[in-house]
């Protein structure tokens, strides 16, 4: 199940950018963060794919969603200019951003390459 994050939850579960200047991932599992908006067509196409992936990678990868309309500060903090954008957060490495509604296979490849997680 994907989980919607507000700023407060993001600071606790992903990255507290108010306390740390350098990236410091707060999660125990690698994460994919989907920056989306309700009015965005490609975001709506991506949503069911991310739900599937959250079930397939349950216990291995956490998938979060951030509504860029409601959480404009979070979107600005990551320089989100186009949606959907996904932030792939490995546990001990720098995160990597991907833009656009990527096909499921490509997202799985990024999960394997960047997050070092296999199904």
GUKE-281737 format. One record per atom (N, C-alpha, C): residue number from 0; atom name; residue in one letter; x, y, z. Coordinates in steps of 0.1 Angstrom, whole numbers, plus 5000, padded with zeros to 4 digits. Example, Ala and Ser with C-alpha at 12.3 -4.5 7.8 and 13.67 -1.06 7.14 Angstrom:
2
+-----+-------+--------+------+------+------+
: num : atome : residu :   xx :   yy :   zz :
+-----+-------+--------+------+------+------+
:   0 :     N :      A : 5132 : 4943 : 5078 :
:   0 :    CA :      A : 5123 : 4955 : 5078 :
:   0 :     C :      A : 5132 : 4967 : 5078 :
:   1 :     N :      S : 5128 : 4978 : 5071 :
:   1 :    CA :      S : 5137 : 4989 : 5071 :
:   1 :     C :      S : 5129 : 5000 : 5079 :
+-----+-------+--------+------+------+------+
***
This chain:
119
+-----+-------+--------+------+------+------+
: num : atome : residu :   xx :   yy :   zz :
+-----+-------+--------+------+------+------+
:   0 :     N :      X : 5008 : 4988 : 5000 :
:   0 :    CA :      X : 5000 : 5000 : 5000 :
:   0 :     C :      X : 5009 : 5013 : 5000 :
:   1 :     N :      X : 5006 : 5021 : 4991 :
:   1 :    CA :      X : 5014 : 5034 : 4991 :
:   1 :     C :      X : 5009 : 5043 : 5002 :
:   2 :     N :      X : 5017 : 5052 : 5007 :
:   2 :    CA :      X : 5014 : 5060 : 5018 :
:   2 :     C :      X : 5016 : 5075 : 5014 :
:   3 :     N :      X : 5005 : 5083 : 5017 :
:   3 :    CA :      X : 5007 : 5097 : 5014 :
:   3 :     C :      X : 5014 : 5104 : 5026 :
:   4 :     N :      X : 5023 : 5113 : 5022 :
:   4 :    CA :      X : 5031 : 5119 : 5032 :
:   4 :     C :      X : 5028 : 5134 : 5032 :
:   5 :     N :      X : 5027 : 5140 : 5044 :
:   5 :    CA :      X : 5027 : 5155 : 5045 :
:   5 :     C :      X : 5041 : 5158 : 5050 :
:   6 :     N :      X : 5044 : 5171 : 5051 :
:   6 :    CA :      X : 5057 : 5176 : 5055 :
:   6 :     C :      X : 5062 : 5169 : 5068 :
:   7 :     N :      X : 5054 : 5169 : 5078 :
:   7 :    CA :      X : 5057 : 5164 : 5091 :
:   7 :     C :      X : 5062 : 5149 : 5090 :
:   8 :     N :      X : 5054 : 5141 : 5083 :
:   8 :    CA :      X : 5057 : 5127 : 5082 :
:   8 :     C :      X : 5070 : 5126 : 5073 :
:   9 :     N :      X : 5071 : 5134 : 5063 :
:   9 :    CA :      X : 5083 : 5133 : 5055 :
:   9 :     C :      X : 5096 : 5136 : 5063 :
:  10 :     N :      X : 5095 : 5146 : 5072 :
:  10 :    CA :      X : 5107 : 5149 : 5080 :
:  10 :     C :      X : 5111 : 5138 : 5089 :
:  11 :     N :      X : 5101 : 5130 : 5093 :
:  11 :    CA :      X : 5104 : 5119 : 5102 :
:  11 :     C :      X : 5108 : 5106 : 5095 :
:  12 :     N :      X : 5101 : 5103 : 5083 :
:  12 :    CA :      X : 5103 : 5091 : 5077 :
:  12 :     C :      X : 5113 : 5091 : 5065 :
:  13 :     N :      X : 5116 : 5103 : 5060 :
:  13 :    CA :      X : 5125 : 5103 : 5048 :
:  13 :     C :      X : 5137 : 5111 : 5050 :
:  14 :     N :      X : 5136 : 5124 : 5052 :
:  14 :    CA :      X : 5147 : 5133 : 5053 :
:  14 :     C :      X : 5143 : 5146 : 5060 :
:  15 :     N :      X : 5150 : 5148 : 5072 :
:  15 :    CA :      X : 5147 : 5161 : 5079 :
:  15 :     C :      X : 5156 : 5172 : 5074 :
:  16 :     N :      X : 5152 : 5179 : 5064 :
:  16 :    CA :      X : 5160 : 5189 : 5057 :
:  16 :     C :      X : 5161 : 5202 : 5066 :
:  17 :     N :      X : 5152 : 5203 : 5076 :
:  17 :    CA :      X : 5153 : 5214 : 5085 :
:  17 :     C :      X : 5165 : 5212 : 5095 :
:  18 :     N :      X : 5169 : 5200 : 5098 :
:  18 :    CA :      X : 5180 : 5198 : 5107 :
:  18 :     C :      X : 5193 : 5195 : 5100 :
:  19 :     N :      X : 5192 : 5188 : 5088 :
:  19 :    CA :      X : 5204 : 5184 : 5082 :
:  19 :     C :      X : 5206 : 5191 : 5068 :
:  20 :     N :      X : 5218 : 5196 : 5066 :
:  20 :    CA :      X : 5220 : 5202 : 5052 :
:  20 :     C :      X : 5223 : 5190 : 5042 :
:  21 :     N :      X : 5231 : 5181 : 5047 :
:  21 :    CA :      X : 5235 : 5169 : 5038 :
:  21 :     C :      X : 5223 : 5159 : 5039 :
:  22 :     N :      X : 5222 : 5152 : 5028 :
:  22 :    CA :      X : 5211 : 5141 : 5027 :
:  22 :     C :      X : 5214 : 5131 : 5038 :
:  23 :     N :      X : 5204 : 5128 : 5046 :
:  23 :    CA :      X : 5204 : 5118 : 5056 :
:  23 :     C :      X : 5191 : 5111 : 5056 :
:  24 :     N :      X : 5190 : 5099 : 5050 :
:  24 :    CA :      X : 5178 : 5091 : 5049 :
:  24 :     C :      X : 5174 : 5086 : 5063 :
:  25 :     N :      X : 5161 : 5088 : 5067 :
:  25 :    CA :      X : 5156 : 5084 : 5080 :
:  25 :     C :      X : 5149 : 5070 : 5080 :
:  26 :     N :      X : 5147 : 5065 : 5068 :
:  26 :    CA :      X : 5139 : 5053 : 5067 :
:  26 :     C :      X : 5148 : 5040 : 5070 :
:  27 :     N :      X : 5141 : 5029 : 5073 :
:  27 :    CA :      X : 5148 : 5016 : 5075 :
:  27 :     C :      X : 5148 : 5008 : 5062 :
:  28 :     N :      X : 5138 : 5010 : 5053 :
:  28 :    CA :      X : 5138 : 5004 : 5040 :
:  28 :     C :      X : 5140 : 5014 : 5029 :
:  29 :     N :      X : 5146 : 5010 : 5018 :
:  29 :    CA :      X : 5147 : 5019 : 5007 :
:  29 :     C :      X : 5133 : 5024 : 5003 :
:  30 :     N :      X : 5132 : 5036 : 4997 :
:  30 :    CA :      X : 5119 : 5042 : 4994 :
:  30 :     C :      X : 5119 : 5048 : 4980 :
:  31 :     N :      X : 5107 : 5048 : 4974 :
:  31 :    CA :      X : 5104 : 5055 : 4962 :
:  31 :     C :      X : 5093 : 5065 : 4966 :
:  32 :     N :      X : 5096 : 5078 : 4962 :
:  32 :    CA :      X : 5087 : 5089 : 4966 :
:  32 :     C :      X : 5081 : 5095 : 4953 :
:  33 :     N :      X : 5068 : 5094 : 4951 :
:  33 :    CA :      X : 5061 : 5099 : 4939 :
:  33 :     C :      X : 5056 : 5113 : 4942 :
:  34 :     N :      X : 5061 : 5123 : 4935 :
:  34 :    CA :      X : 5056 : 5136 : 4936 :
:  34 :     C :      X : 5045 : 5137 : 4925 :
:  35 :     N :      X : 5033 : 5140 : 4929 :
:  35 :    CA :      X : 5021 : 5140 : 4920 :
:  35 :     C :      X : 5012 : 5151 : 4923 :
:  36 :     N :      X : 5002 : 5153 : 4914 :
:  36 :    CA :      X : 4990 : 5162 : 4916 :
:  36 :     C :      X : 4978 : 5155 : 4911 :
:  37 :     N :      X : 4966 : 5157 : 4917 :
:  37 :    CA :      X : 4954 : 5151 : 4913 :
:  37 :     C :      X : 4950 : 5154 : 4899 :
:  38 :     N :      X : 4953 : 5166 : 4894 :
:  38 :    CA :      X : 4949 : 5170 : 4881 :
:  38 :     C :      X : 4958 : 5165 : 4869 :
:  39 :     N :      X : 4969 : 5158 : 4873 :
:  39 :    CA :      X : 4979 : 5154 : 4864 :
:  39 :     C :      X : 4976 : 5140 : 4858 :
:  40 :     N :      X : 4973 : 5140 : 4844 :
:  40 :    CA :      X : 4970 : 5128 : 4837 :
:  40 :     C :      X : 4980 : 5117 : 4839 :
:  41 :     N :      X : 4993 : 5120 : 4835 :
:  41 :    CA :      X : 5003 : 5109 : 4836 :
:  41 :     C :      X : 5005 : 5104 : 4851 :
:  42 :     N :      X : 5002 : 5113 : 4861 :
:  42 :    CA :      X : 5003 : 5108 : 4875 :
:  42 :     C :      X : 4992 : 5098 : 4877 :
:  43 :     N :      X : 4981 : 5100 : 4872 :
:  43 :    CA :      X : 4970 : 5090 : 4873 :
:  43 :     C :      X : 4973 : 5077 : 4867 :
:  44 :     N :      X : 4980 : 5077 : 4856 :
:  44 :    CA :      X : 4985 : 5065 : 4849 :
:  44 :     C :      X : 4995 : 5057 : 4858 :
:  45 :     N :      X : 5003 : 5065 : 4865 :
:  45 :    CA :      X : 5014 : 5059 : 4873 :
:  45 :     C :      X : 5009 : 5053 : 4886 :
:  46 :     N :      X : 4998 : 5059 : 4891 :
:  46 :    CA :      X : 4994 : 5055 : 4905 :
:  46 :     C :      X : 4991 : 5040 : 4906 :
:  47 :     N :      X : 4984 : 5033 : 4897 :
:  47 :    CA :      X : 4981 : 5019 : 4899 :
:  47 :     C :      X : 4994 : 5011 : 4897 :
:  48 :     N :      X : 5004 : 5015 : 4889 :
:  48 :    CA :      X : 5016 : 5008 : 4888 :
:  48 :     C :      X : 5024 : 5009 : 4901 :
:  49 :     N :      X : 5024 : 5020 : 4908 :
:  49 :    CA :      X : 5030 : 5021 : 4921 :
:  49 :     C :      X : 5023 : 5013 : 4932 :
:  50 :     N :      X : 5010 : 5012 : 4931 :
:  50 :    CA :      X : 5003 : 5003 : 4940 :
:  50 :     C :      X : 5007 : 4989 : 4938 :
:  51 :     N :      X : 5008 : 4984 : 4926 :
:  51 :    CA :      X : 5012 : 4971 : 4923 :
:  51 :     C :      X : 5026 : 4968 : 4928 :
:  52 :     N :      X : 5036 : 4978 : 4926 :
:  52 :    CA :      X : 5049 : 4977 : 4930 :
:  52 :     C :      X : 5050 : 4976 : 4945 :
:  53 :     N :      X : 5042 : 4984 : 4952 :
:  53 :    CA :      X : 5042 : 4984 : 4967 :
:  53 :     C :      X : 5038 : 4971 : 4972 :
:  54 :     N :      X : 5029 : 4964 : 4965 :
:  54 :    CA :      X : 5025 : 4950 : 4970 :
:  54 :     C :      X : 5036 : 4940 : 4966 :
:  55 :     N :      X : 5042 : 4942 : 4954 :
:  55 :    CA :      X : 5052 : 4932 : 4950 :
:  55 :     C :      X : 5065 : 4933 : 4958 :
:  56 :     N :      X : 5068 : 4945 : 4963 :
:  56 :    CA :      X : 5081 : 4948 : 4971 :
:  56 :     C :      X : 5078 : 4949 : 4985 :
:  57 :     N :      X : 5066 : 4945 : 4990 :
:  57 :    CA :      X : 5062 : 4947 : 5004 :
:  57 :     C :      X : 5073 : 4941 : 5013 :
:  58 :     N :      X : 5077 : 4949 : 5023 :
:  58 :    CA :      X : 5087 : 4945 : 5033 :
:  58 :     C :      X : 5101 : 4947 : 5028 :
:  59 :     N :      X : 5103 : 4952 : 5015 :
:  59 :    CA :      X : 5116 : 4955 : 5009 :
:  59 :     C :      X : 5118 : 4969 : 5005 :
:  60 :     N :      X : 5107 : 4975 : 5000 :
:  60 :    CA :      X : 5107 : 4989 : 4996 :
:  60 :     C :      X : 5095 : 4996 : 5000 :
:  61 :     N :      X : 5096 : 5009 : 5005 :
:  61 :    CA :      X : 5084 : 5016 : 5009 :
:  61 :     C :      X : 5081 : 5026 : 4998 :
:  62 :     N :      X : 5068 : 5027 : 4994 :
:  62 :    CA :      X : 5065 : 5037 : 4983 :
:  62 :     C :      X : 5056 : 5048 : 4990 :
:  63 :     N :      X : 5061 : 5060 : 4989 :
:  63 :    CA :      X : 5053 : 5072 : 4994 :
:  63 :     C :      X : 5048 : 5080 : 4983 :
:  64 :     N :      X : 5038 : 5088 : 4985 :
:  64 :    CA :      X : 5033 : 5097 : 4976 :
:  64 :     C :      X : 5032 : 5111 : 4982 :
:  65 :     N :      X : 5036 : 5121 : 4975 :
:  65 :    CA :      X : 5035 : 5135 : 4980 :
:  65 :     C :      X : 5027 : 5143 : 4970 :
:  66 :     N :      X : 5016 : 5149 : 4974 :
:  66 :    CA :      X : 5007 : 5158 : 4966 :
:  66 :     C :      X : 5014 : 5171 : 4965 :
:  67 :     N :      X : 5019 : 5175 : 4954 :
:  67 :    CA :      X : 5027 : 5187 : 4952 :
:  67 :     C :      X : 5018 : 5200 : 4954 :
:  68 :     N :      X : 5005 : 5198 : 4952 :
:  68 :    CA :      X : 4996 : 5209 : 4955 :
:  68 :     C :      X : 4995 : 5212 : 4970 :
:  69 :     N :      X : 4993 : 5202 : 4978 :
:  69 :    CA :      X : 4991 : 5203 : 4992 :
:  69 :     C :      X : 5005 : 5206 : 4999 :
:  70 :     N :      X : 5015 : 5200 : 4993 :
:  70 :    CA :      X : 5029 : 5201 : 5000 :
:  70 :     C :      X : 5038 : 5208 : 4991 :
:  71 :     N :      X : 5035 : 5221 : 4988 :
:  71 :    CA :      X : 5044 : 5229 : 4979 :
:  71 :     C :      X : 5058 : 5231 : 4984 :
:  72 :     N :      X : 5059 : 5232 : 4998 :
:  72 :    CA :      X : 5073 : 5234 : 5003 :
:  72 :     C :      X : 5081 : 5222 : 5000 :
:  73 :     N :      X : 5076 : 5210 : 5002 :
:  73 :    CA :      X : 5084 : 5197 : 4999 :
:  73 :     C :      X : 5087 : 5197 : 4984 :
:  74 :     N :      X : 5078 : 5200 : 4975 :
:  74 :    CA :      X : 5081 : 5200 : 4961 :
:  74 :     C :      X : 5092 : 5210 : 4958 :
:  75 :     N :      X : 5092 : 5222 : 4964 :
:  75 :    CA :      X : 5102 : 5232 : 4962 :
:  75 :     C :      X : 5115 : 5228 : 4968 :
:  76 :     N :      X : 5115 : 5221 : 4979 :
:  76 :    CA :      X : 5128 : 5216 : 4985 :
:  76 :     C :      X : 5135 : 5207 : 4976 :
:  77 :     N :      X : 5128 : 5200 : 4968 :
:  77 :    CA :      X : 5134 : 5190 : 4958 :
:  77 :     C :      X : 5135 : 5195 : 4944 :
:  78 :     N :      X : 5131 : 5208 : 4942 :
:  78 :    CA :      X : 5132 : 5214 : 4929 :
:  78 :     C :      X : 5123 : 5207 : 4919 :
:  79 :     N :      X : 5111 : 5203 : 4923 :
:  79 :    CA :      X : 5102 : 5196 : 4914 :
:  79 :     C :      X : 5095 : 5206 : 4905 :
:  80 :     N :      X : 5098 : 5205 : 4892 :
:  80 :    CA :      X : 5093 : 5214 : 4882 :
:  80 :     C :      X : 5083 : 5207 : 4873 :
:  81 :     N :      X : 5084 : 5194 : 4872 :
:  81 :    CA :      X : 5075 : 5186 : 4864 :
:  81 :     C :      X : 5070 : 5174 : 4871 :
:  82 :     N :      X : 5058 : 5170 : 4869 :
:  82 :    CA :      X : 5053 : 5158 : 4876 :
:  82 :     C :      X : 5047 : 5149 : 4865 :
:  83 :     N :      X : 5047 : 5136 : 4868 :
:  83 :    CA :      X : 5052 : 5130 : 4880 :
:  83 :     C :      X : 5067 : 5130 : 4880 :
:  84 :     N :      X : 5073 : 5131 : 4892 :
:  84 :    CA :      X : 5087 : 5129 : 4894 :
:  84 :     C :      X : 5088 : 5119 : 4906 :
:  85 :     N :      X : 5098 : 5110 : 4905 :
:  85 :    CA :      X : 5100 : 5100 : 4915 :
:  85 :     C :      X : 5114 : 5101 : 4921 :
:  86 :     N :      X : 5115 : 5101 : 4934 :
:  86 :    CA :      X : 5127 : 5101 : 4941 :
:  86 :     C :      X : 5130 : 5087 : 4946 :
:  87 :     N :      X : 5141 : 5081 : 4942 :
:  87 :    CA :      X : 5145 : 5068 : 4946 :
:  87 :     C :      X : 5155 : 5070 : 4957 :
:  88 :     N :      X : 5152 : 5065 : 4969 :
:  88 :    CA :      X : 5161 : 5067 : 4981 :
:  88 :     C :      X : 5167 : 5054 : 4986 :
:  89 :     N :      X : 5179 : 5051 : 4983 :
:  89 :    CA :      X : 5186 : 5040 : 4989 :
:  89 :     C :      X : 5188 : 5043 : 5003 :
:  90 :     N :      X : 5191 : 5033 : 5011 :
:  90 :    CA :      X : 5193 : 5035 : 5026 :
:  90 :     C :      X : 5206 : 5043 : 5029 :
:  91 :     N :      X : 5217 : 5040 : 5022 :
:  91 :    CA :      X : 5230 : 5046 : 5026 :
:  91 :     C :      X : 5236 : 5054 : 5015 :
:  92 :     N :      X : 5229 : 5057 : 5005 :
:  92 :    CA :      X : 5235 : 5064 : 4993 :
:  92 :     C :      X : 5226 : 5077 : 4990 :
:  93 :     N :      X : 5231 : 5085 : 4981 :
:  93 :    CA :      X : 5224 : 5097 : 4976 :
:  93 :     C :      X : 5212 : 5092 : 4969 :
:  94 :     N :      X : 5201 : 5100 : 4970 :
:  94 :    CA :      X : 5189 : 5096 : 4962 :
:  94 :     C :      X : 5190 : 5100 : 4948 :
:  95 :     N :      X : 5182 : 5094 : 4939 :
:  95 :    CA :      X : 5182 : 5098 : 4925 :
:  95 :     C :      X : 5168 : 5100 : 4920 :
:  96 :     N :      X : 5167 : 5111 : 4912 :
:  96 :    CA :      X : 5154 : 5115 : 4907 :
:  96 :     C :      X : 5151 : 5110 : 4893 :
:  97 :     N :      X : 5139 : 5106 : 4890 :
:  97 :    CA :      X : 5135 : 5102 : 4877 :
:  97 :     C :      X : 5122 : 5110 : 4874 :
:  98 :     N :      X : 5121 : 5114 : 4861 :
:  98 :    CA :      X : 5109 : 5123 : 4857 :
:  98 :     C :      X : 5100 : 5115 : 4847 :
:  99 :     N :      X : 5087 : 5118 : 4848 :
:  99 :    CA :      X : 5078 : 5112 : 4839 :
:  99 :     C :      X : 5071 : 5100 : 4843 :
: 100 :     N :      X : 5061 : 5096 : 4836 :
: 100 :    CA :      X : 5053 : 5084 : 4840 :
: 100 :     C :      X : 5061 : 5072 : 4833 :
: 101 :     N :      X : 5070 : 5066 : 4840 :
: 101 :    CA :      X : 5078 : 5055 : 4835 :
: 101 :     C :      X : 5071 : 5042 : 4834 :
: 102 :     N :      X : 5074 : 5034 : 4825 :
: 102 :    CA :      X : 5067 : 5020 : 4825 :
: 102 :     C :      X : 5072 : 5012 : 4837 :
: 103 :     N :      X : 5064 : 5003 : 4841 :
: 103 :    CA :      X : 5067 : 4994 : 4852 :
: 103 :     C :      X : 5080 : 4988 : 4852 :
: 104 :     N :      X : 5084 : 4982 : 4840 :
: 104 :    CA :      X : 5097 : 4975 : 4838 :
: 104 :     C :      X : 5108 : 4985 : 4841 :
: 105 :     N :      X : 5107 : 4997 : 4837 :
: 105 :    CA :      X : 5118 : 5007 : 4839 :
: 105 :     C :      X : 5119 : 5010 : 4854 :
: 106 :     N :      X : 5108 : 5012 : 4861 :
: 106 :    CA :      X : 5108 : 5015 : 4875 :
: 106 :     C :      X : 5114 : 5003 : 4883 :
: 107 :     N :      X : 5111 : 4991 : 4879 :
: 107 :    CA :      X : 5117 : 4979 : 4885 :
: 107 :     C :      X : 5132 : 4978 : 4883 :
: 108 :     N :      X : 5136 : 4983 : 4871 :
: 108 :    CA :      X : 5151 : 4983 : 4868 :
: 108 :     C :      X : 5158 : 4993 : 4877 :
: 109 :     N :      X : 5151 : 5005 : 4879 :
: 109 :    CA :      X : 5157 : 5015 : 4888 :
: 109 :     C :      X : 5157 : 5010 : 4903 :
: 110 :     N :      X : 5147 : 5003 : 4907 :
: 110 :    CA :      X : 5146 : 4998 : 4920 :
: 110 :     C :      X : 5158 : 4988 : 4922 :
: 111 :     N :      X : 5160 : 4980 : 4912 :
: 111 :    CA :      X : 5171 : 4970 : 4913 :
: 111 :     C :      X : 5185 : 4977 : 4912 :
: 112 :     N :      X : 5187 : 4987 : 4903 :
: 112 :    CA :      X : 5200 : 4994 : 4901 :
: 112 :     C :      X : 5203 : 5004 : 4912 :
: 113 :     N :      X : 5193 : 5012 : 4916 :
: 113 :    CA :      X : 5196 : 5023 : 4925 :
: 113 :     C :      X : 5193 : 5019 : 4940 :
: 114 :     N :      X : 5182 : 5011 : 4942 :
: 114 :    CA :      X : 5179 : 5007 : 4956 :
: 114 :     C :      X : 5185 : 4994 : 4959 :
: 115 :     N :      X : 5191 : 4987 : 4950 :
: 115 :    CA :      X : 5197 : 4974 : 4952 :
: 115 :     C :      X : 5188 : 4964 : 4958 :
: 116 :     N :      X : 5175 : 4964 : 4953 :
: 116 :    CA :      X : 5165 : 4955 : 4958 :
: 116 :     C :      X : 5160 : 4946 : 4946 :
: 117 :     N :      X : 5160 : 4933 : 4948 :
: 117 :    CA :      X : 5154 : 4924 : 4939 :
: 117 :     C :      X : 5140 : 4919 : 4944 :
: 118 :     N :      X : 5131 : 4915 : 4935 :
: 118 :    CA :      X : 5118 : 4910 : 4940 :
: 118 :     C :      X : 5120 : 4898 : 4948 :
+-----+-------+--------+------+------+------+
***
